Structures are given as structure tokens and as C-alpha cells.
């Protein structure tokens, strides 16, 4: 009797396992929810310092392609196409072991640590939302982020289904409270329009602006050029930039990632001219910081 019962349980377990693996979701295709988000569900996620999840933070493969998980979201920015996911996935596990709620302000990303807080801006209408990344995807190669239904609704992208967005990681938190640190506003785009790429031309641009910034009152700006996990590449790039632009460079390391930086630069005209030159010469994601990394 006991052997028959054990055999029955074993067969039942295999049947359930087979059913789960062949049809994880109740729906074959994703669908739109039957109601729109409430006002409470349209509030931004509250960014705060969190430890990374036990699940979902290892390098992985999907459909034979390998994906690398970043060790840190510090300084992460990206532009590209956003999509959204809804009823098909609602109530199922996310990659870090939580339950997906299409009415929460959440998102899926292929490479960012879980969880990571992001500001996502629809570049077509300048609407933005803060989301918490707790899932992996989208694995459609032309898309960079999958948003929850509420996030997509707030960005006004449901009619088109996709939108061109800019995503920026939120990583500056107070060590004691875990809350977001309000940073000193920093320049986000070059003030001088030119094609200068050499120190001499940068100096000539400098004369076109009388705006100055000093170390009194605000932190002296730096430019973060890019980040890499390869120390040799960081060292060679820093030396190359130092010789090319005649500015102090560094490559501080944090959690296995080396961030190549230029600075401090006390003159705003020089900073903006240099930022433009970098973007035109192979470093399109370079951006200014108000303090060193």
C-alpha cells in the first residue's frame, strides 16, 4: 500500500512538473488589463537603498544568448525603445523571486542589478516615471526595457505600445537613512556648439563664454567618460585622454567596475567644450558629475 502511494505521488509530481514547464502562463499572448490604474497606482516608486536580491543577479542565458549582470548601476544611463507587459505575467514570479504586479511601478531590464531604481523619460512627450527594476527582459533585441502597465500608462505609451525613452539609474542614497540624496543641479548638455576636438580648439571655445564655476559653494565638476571591468583598458584610456586633452584623469574602482573620469574642472566653459569633444570622438555616453566617483 505504501509503495503504491509513493508511486502515485511520484507520477503526480511528474505530471505537474510537465504541465508547468509546457504552459507556465495561463495566457498564450499578453493582453491589456480591464481597468486603468488608480491615482494611488500612478505614484512613482519611492527610490531607496536596498541590498541586491539573492535571485536574478547572476549572469544568465536566454534562447542561447548570454547576458552579463552589472555589479553596480552607478552612473548608468541608456536610451532606446521601451515596451510593457501586462495580464499574461500578472501574479507570476519575477526574476528576483517577487510577484509581478502590473499595477506597481516596476520594470524589467536585461543587465541591471536587481533591484535598481530608474527614472524613465518618454522623449516624445517628456513625461517621466520612477520604477523599480525587479525582473529580466525584454529579450526582443530592439528594446531596452519592459515597463509595468501602470508605468506605461503614466508615460502615455499604451496607444503605440512602445516609446523611445531615456533611462537613468538612481543610486545616490544617504548611508544613514537610505533615502535619495538631492544632488546639486548639474549641466546636462553642452552650452557651446562647435566641432572642436583638440585642446587648442577647446581653449578657443572657452573664450566664448564668461560663465565660471568654482569650488566655493558647489562641488567641482568632473566628467565620467565610461566604465569598464577591465583595469588595463581603464588605465590605457585614462592615459590616452590625459595626453589628448591635457586634463587630470582617474579610474576609481567600485565593486569591480572602473570609472574613467576627467577632472576636477573648475571652468564651466572648458567642461562643456570638453564634454562635446568627447561625445563627438567615441564617447557618446560621457556625462558631467558634481563630485568624483
VOGU-3710 file (C-alpha; in Angstrom, 3 decimals, decimal comma):
1> xxxxxxxxxx> 0,000/0,000/0,000  2,776/2,367/0,926  4,711/1,612/-2,274  1,615/2,238/-4,407  1,011/5,535/-2,653  4,606/6,636/-3,190  4,413/5,634/-6,841  1,191/7,621/-7,248  2,764/10,707/-5,672  5,786/10,389/-7,933
11> xxxxxxxxxx> 3,648/10,146/-11,082  1,525/13,086/-9,932  4,659/15,172/-9,315  5,989/14,423/-12,798  2,634/15,325/-14,329  2,524/18,655/-12,531  6,121/19,416/-13,454  5,420/18,667/-17,094  2,340/20,878/-17,071  4,238/23,772/-15,515
21> xxxxxxxxxx> 7,136/23,551/-17,948  4,906/23,343/-21,017  2,470/26,115/-20,040  3,803/28,433/-17,366  1,296/31,188/-18,072  -2,483/30,952/-18,321  -2,486/33,154/-21,427  -0,635/32,416/-24,647  -0,387/36,092/-25,569  -0,163/39,178/-23,396
31> xxxxxxxxxx> -3,259/41,359/-23,043  -4,367/44,748/-21,714  -5,920/44,932/-18,217  -9,646/45,571/-17,936  -9,224/48,740/-15,877  -6,875/51,703/-15,858  -4,563/52,348/-12,893  -5,911/54,281/-9,913  -4,322/57,518/-8,764  -2,527/55,661/-5,975
41> xxxxxxxxxx> -1,141/53,171/-8,503  0,228/56,011/-10,632  2,527/57,303/-7,902  6,236/56,896/-8,592  8,159/54,158/-6,864  9,975/55,569/-3,823  13,664/55,097/-4,506  15,685/53,906/-1,519  18,847/51,965/-0,806  18,222/48,215/-0,931
51> xxxxxxxxxx> 20,508/45,180/-0,818  20,627/43,236/-4,055  18,322/40,235/-4,302  19,580/36,688/-3,825  17,848/35,711/-7,044  18,311/37,164/-10,520  21,767/38,686/-10,108  23,938/36,083/-11,810  24,951/36,036/-15,470  22,448/34,002/-17,451
61> xxxxxxxxxx> 21,369/32,703/-20,854  18,082/33,087/-22,732  17,447/31,373/-26,060  21,142/30,547/-26,354  22,343/34,120/-25,807  24,434/35,056/-22,770  23,688/38,147/-20,680  26,032/39,813/-18,187  24,610/41,331/-14,993  26,278/44,590/-13,936
71> xxxxxxxxxx> 27,837/44,673/-10,488  26,592/48,241/-9,990  24,104/50,657/-11,558  26,196/53,691/-10,594  26,239/56,219/-13,430  24,082/54,042/-15,700  22,233/55,830/-18,499  20,673/54,400/-21,647  18,369/55,407/-24,476  16,271/53,121/-26,637
81> xxxxxxxxxx> 12,863/51,559/-27,129  10,641/50,695/-24,171  7,790/48,182/-24,231  5,422/46,991/-21,483  3,955/43,744/-20,161  0,556/43,094/-18,613  -2,052/40,428/-17,786  -0,163/37,382/-19,075  2,575/37,861/-16,477  0,470/39,357/-13,666
91> xxxxxxxxxx> 0,741/37,268/-10,498  3,736/35,242/-11,691  7,254/35,270/-10,266  9,751/37,895/-11,363  13,426/37,059/-11,824  14,318/38,041/-8,260  11,549/35,905/-6,745  8,910/38,584/-6,199  5,384/38,559/-7,656  4,791/40,673/-10,751
101> xxxxxxxxxx> 2,061/43,270/-10,245  1,164/45,087/-13,447  -0,258/47,956/-11,362  3,002/48,568/-9,486  5,751/50,874/-10,735  8,200/48,182/-11,803  10,254/47,190/-14,821  12,431/44,507/-16,397  15,967/45,055/-17,693  18,497/42,637/-19,149
111> xxxxxxxxxx> 21,635/43,785/-17,309  20,960/45,998/-14,289  21,294/44,616/-10,760  18,036/43,647/-9,048  16,610/45,776/-7,644  17,612/49,063/-9,282  15,588/52,277/-9,271  15,342/54,136/-12,575  13,972/57,391/-13,857  12,382/56,656/-17,249
121> xxxxxxxxxx> 11,525/59,564/-19,555  9,432/59,350/-22,711  11,452/61,562/-25,065  8,412/62,244/-27,283  6,359/63,991/-24,572  8,913/64,482/-21,753  6,735/62,554/-19,293  8,710/60,592/-16,722  8,246/57,939/-14,071  10,379/56,279/-11,389
131> xxxxxxxxxx> 10,294/52,489/-11,448  11,902/49,630/-9,536  13,615/47,000/-11,695  12,913/43,514/-10,316  12,755/41,365/-13,459  14,732/40,334/-16,550  13,861/41,256/-20,118  12,834/42,331/-22,657  14,565/39,800/-24,892  13,379/41,420/-28,094
141> xxxxxxxxxx> 16,700/42,758/-29,384  15,422/46,198/-30,368  14,088/47,027/-26,872  15,979/48,120/-23,761  13,328/47,981/-21,012  9,940/46,389/-20,253  7,658/48,545/-18,109  4,701/47,604/-15,957  1,230/48,565/-17,170  0,988/51,478/-14,709
151> xxxxxxxxxx> 4,377/52,848/-15,727  3,494/52,613/-19,425  0,159/54,310/-18,741  1,866/57,201/-16,938  4,297/57,653/-19,846  1,325/57,745/-22,261  2,707/54,958/-24,469  -0,153/52,451/-24,439  -1,581/53,519/-27,798  1,701/52,994/-29,599
161> xxxxxxxxxx> 2,795/50,044/-27,467  6,405/51,233/-27,447  8,201/54,527/-26,878  11,662/55,958/-27,210  12,918/56,579/-23,688  15,904/57,699/-21,685  16,605/55,721/-18,535  18,816/56,937/-15,695  19,758/54,911/-12,629  19,088/56,425/-9,200
171> xxxxxxxxxx> 21,988/55,421/-6,973  22,905/58,337/-4,700  21,497/57,410/-1,294  22,210/58,661/2,218  24,162/55,977/4,090  22,233/56,569/7,318  18,650/56,984/6,079  18,782/55,096/2,769  16,902/57,970/1,140  17,829/59,706/-2,113
181> xxxxxxxxxx> 20,384/62,483/-1,812  19,295/65,641/-3,612  22,305/66,456/-5,751  23,401/69,928/-6,815  21,949/70,575/-10,241  24,490/69,876/-12,914  24,785/70,816/-16,615  23,227/68,153/-18,801  24,154/69,374/-22,256  26,988/71,365/-23,832
191> xxxxxxxxxx> 26,491/75,141/-23,791  28,782/75,701/-26,757  28,053/74,376/-30,237  31,233/73,598/-32,153  33,231/70,738/-33,611  36,366/71,295/-31,558  38,266/68,117/-30,746  41,690/69,330/-29,631  42,905/71,179/-26,521  43,683/74,270/-28,620
201> xxxxxxxxxx> 40,162/74,437/-30,031  38,684/73,772/-26,593  40,641/76,763/-25,294  39,263/78,958/-28,096  35,714/77,894/-27,223  36,407/78,770/-23,616  36,756/82,427/-24,616  33,185/82,434/-25,993  31,674/82,047/-22,528  32,086/84,120/-19,398
211> xxxxxxxxxx> 30,292/81,616/-17,172  32,507/80,212/-14,436  32,116/77,627/-11,714  34,363/77,438/-8,665  34,892/75,101/-5,776  33,149/77,584/-3,485  29,553/76,614/-2,788  29,339/73,569/-5,069  31,461/70,548/-5,813  33,894/70,970/-8,673
221> xxxxxxxxxx> 32,594/69,136/-11,771  34,105/66,010/-13,246  33,285/64,173/-16,448  32,670/60,446/-16,310  33,709/59,108/-19,700  32,696/55,461/-19,404  33,000/52,413/-17,134  34,672/49,050/-17,658  35,508/45,945/-15,645  38,927/45,711/-17,348
231> xxxxxxxxxx> 41,638/47,505/-15,387  44,138/47,518/-18,277  41,582/49,228/-20,522  40,794/51,773/-17,808  44,483/52,651/-17,333  45,246/52,939/-21,061  42,130/55,038/-21,724  42,840/57,377/-18,805  46,417/57,931/-20,041  45,208/58,475/-23,600
241> xxxxxxxxxx> 42,652/61,081/-22,519  45,183/62,816/-20,284  47,611/63,217/-23,180  44,903/64,193/-25,662  43,028/66,783/-23,598  45,712/67,874/-21,098  43,422/67,313/-18,136  43,785/65,266/-14,959  42,268/61,790/-15,271  41,499/58,940/-12,876
251> xxxxxxxxxx> 39,906/55,472/-12,896  38,439/54,760/-9,420  37,154/51,232/-8,837  33,890/50,281/-7,142  32,570/46,701/-6,962  34,737/45,541/-9,843  33,896/48,449/-12,156  36,498/51,073/-13,146  35,082/54,513/-13,993  37,279/56,633/-16,234
261> xxxxxxxxxx> 36,903/60,275/-15,172  38,353/63,642/-16,155  38,686/66,411/-13,599  38,354/68,362/-11,483  37,470/71,110/-13,979  36,691/74,462/-12,355  35,733/76,334/-15,529  32,255/75,626/-16,930  33,140/76,681/-20,477  36,052/74,225/-20,550
271> xxxxxxxxxx> 33,895/71,453/-19,099  31,146/71,880/-21,701  33,574/72,124/-24,588  35,403/69,019/-23,408  32,132/67,140/-22,940  31,127/67,945/-26,511  34,513/66,866/-27,847  34,271/63,539/-26,007  30,786/62,844/-27,355  31,987/63,562/-30,888
281> xxxxxxxxxx> 35,019/61,314/-30,560  33,737/57,931/-29,486  32,308/58,548/-26,002  28,607/59,393/-26,579  27,607/58,455/-23,013  30,061/60,806/-21,275  28,329/62,997/-18,708  29,264/65,582/-16,035  29,306/64,834/-12,310  29,358/67,344/-9,480
291> xxx> 31,721/65,177/-7,423  34,261/62,434/-8,113  33,067/58,817/-8,035
//
